């Protein structure tokens, strides 16, 4: 078996051999290119020749040591997430192989098929784009996840939250913290959730969603967490109105299966409240140049204020 590299992104031969053998014993990697947008792991597209045909695959290297300490089974988790998603008819990559601890290829890794399409963070027409995001998420949440092995948990300890120093509205964040430390909604339906659903993980082709990627955090949990994550990113990317339009579209597509509660939006906001608001590196990689850290912070404050108003009406 041969490994041929036509790229400056040199990968260890052991890793490439593992990937090629996973496709077919006589396959060869003929080119490698690094993919944009990965922030918690390194992603490459491998072109693999087998039986006279060349097909593209995506290789995820789980090289974030801090993340692996918290979730040492991350490779297995994504592999099982992809299997489950494909079995239920969702448009996701198909798992080809995974190495949970690096014993086979030198580093924890996941190899999957590559979906057609590209990330679009700056659509020419916002409303159909938001509708596509909402309809796709509703289809994910229509899946019953009772038999899926991973369950939702928060990334942050809500009892240890401290007022963000960058904010000029401490009373606002104190009110938010009081809500998320309180009881969770009792009527919440749990379903299959992506757990990192945002525009950067949705692919488009010919104006329609072609698939959803990055399933390493998928689990069974409240639909509101996915809705809240996407709304948070939309608010920072395009403003509060875009986040609200997405919510209305999602409610329309989800129907009676979903009951909105601002609690999950507020929890989504604080669940990533580790650092001051900033332009996401992934957004920059996909061509977003019009945002500044100050504008992102301003939009986050406006969004947080809008959520408190919603909570007051409940």
Protein Blocks (a to p, Z undefined) as FASTA:
>chain_A
ZZdddbfbdcdfklmmmmmmmmomkbccfbdcddehiakbccddddddeehiacdddddd
dfbfklmmmmmmlmmmmmmmmmmmmmnopacdddfbdcfkopmnopacddddddeddddf
bdfblklmmmmmmmmmmmmmmpccklpcbdcddfbdfklgccdfkbcblklmmmmmmmmm
mccdfkbccdddeklacfklccceehiafbdehjllgccddfklmmmmmmmmmmmmnojk
lmmmmmmmmmmmnmmmbccdfklmmmmmmmmmmbccdddfklmmnopakbcfklmmmmmm
mmmmmmmmmmmmZZ
